[in-house]
């Protein structure tokens, strides 16, 4: 399944917020995983906001394997950011193998890159994974704030009936990300992000 397919599913939605459980159901229905489990933890968001593990579960000796993704996210951020973290991790569930960490040292390198400066001369695997992780934040906006909802939001703002803060509350997304979606550059940016 591609991100484009997921975005297309929600493209005509104008009722916000898009529920994370609905995205979860769609990803499963498209055959990426058999099961996606969300698990909140009391973690420090300055160290890690979300991570996922993929594994195969066998429910019986002769049962078919169940492909499972466990998405763990910190509950020590706002609900709006929790939604973004969970959506971003679902994008990673669909990632190509190059963007996935396989070892503890891969994960440690990714965390160091995410917590440290992104603009360095380090062109290693950790740098690539950090870029993919940040990209996924913007990619998930393509289905959490679909084009039809964006059009309606802009009409409401232009007519003076709503503010950007109102739209952020309606979408249940962080204000800085809503400002990106409402920018003039977003339609072209989102096309590039979805095919990236």
Secondary structure as the mmCIF struct_conf table of DSSP 4:
data_model
#
loop_
_struct_conf.conf_type_id
_struct_conf.id
_struct_conf.beg_label_comp_id
_struct_conf.beg_label_asym_id
_struct_conf.beg_label_seq_id
_struct_conf.end_label_comp_id
_struct_conf.end_label_asym_id
_struct_conf.end_label_seq_id
HELX_RH_AL_P HELX_RH_AL_P1 UNK A 3 UNK A 10
TURN_TY1_P TURN_TY1_P1 UNK A 11 UNK A 12
BEND BEND1 UNK A 15 UNK A 16
HELX_LH_PP_P HELX_LH_PP_P1 UNK A 17 UNK A 19
HELX_RH_AL_P HELX_RH_AL_P2 UNK A 20 UNK A 29
TURN_TY1_P TURN_TY1_P2 UNK A 30 UNK A 31
BEND BEND2 UNK A 32 UNK A 32
BEND BEND3 UNK A 34 UNK A 34
STRN STRN1 UNK A 35 UNK A 41
TURN_TY1_P TURN_TY1_P3 UNK A 45 UNK A 47
BEND BEND4 UNK A 49 UNK A 49
STRN STRN2 UNK A 50 UNK A 57
BEND BEND5 UNK A 59 UNK A 60
TURN_TY1_P TURN_TY1_P4 UNK A 61 UNK A 62
HELX_LH_PP_P HELX_LH_PP_P2 UNK A 63 UNK A 65
STRN STRN3 UNK A 66 UNK A 74
BEND BEND6 UNK A 75 UNK A 77
HELX_RH_AL_P HELX_RH_AL_P3 UNK A 79 UNK A 93
TURN_TY1_P TURN_TY1_P5 UNK A 94 UNK A 94
HELX_RH_3T_P HELX_RH_3T_P1 UNK A 97 UNK A 99
BEND BEND7 UNK A 100 UNK A 100
BEND BEND8 UNK A 103 UNK A 103
HELX_RH_AL_P HELX_RH_AL_P4 UNK A 104 UNK A 115
BEND BEND9 UNK A 116 UNK A 116
BEND BEND10 UNK A 118 UNK A 121
BEND BEND11 UNK A 124 UNK A 124
HELX_RH_AL_P HELX_RH_AL_P5 UNK A 125 UNK A 144
BEND BEND12 UNK A 145 UNK A 145
HELX_RH_AL_P HELX_RH_AL_P6 UNK A 147 UNK A 158
TURN_TY1_P TURN_TY1_P6 UNK A 159 UNK A 160
BEND BEND13 UNK A 161 UNK A 161
HELX_RH_AL_P HELX_RH_AL_P7 UNK A 164 UNK A 171
TURN_TY1_P TURN_TY1_P7 UNK A 172 UNK A 172
BEND BEND14 UNK A 173 UNK A 173
HELX_RH_AL_P HELX_RH_AL_P8 UNK A 175 UNK A 182
BEND BEND15 UNK A 183 UNK A 183
TURN_TY1_P TURN_TY1_P8 UNK A 184 UNK A 185
HELX_RH_AL_P HELX_RH_AL_P9 UNK A 186 UNK A 195
#
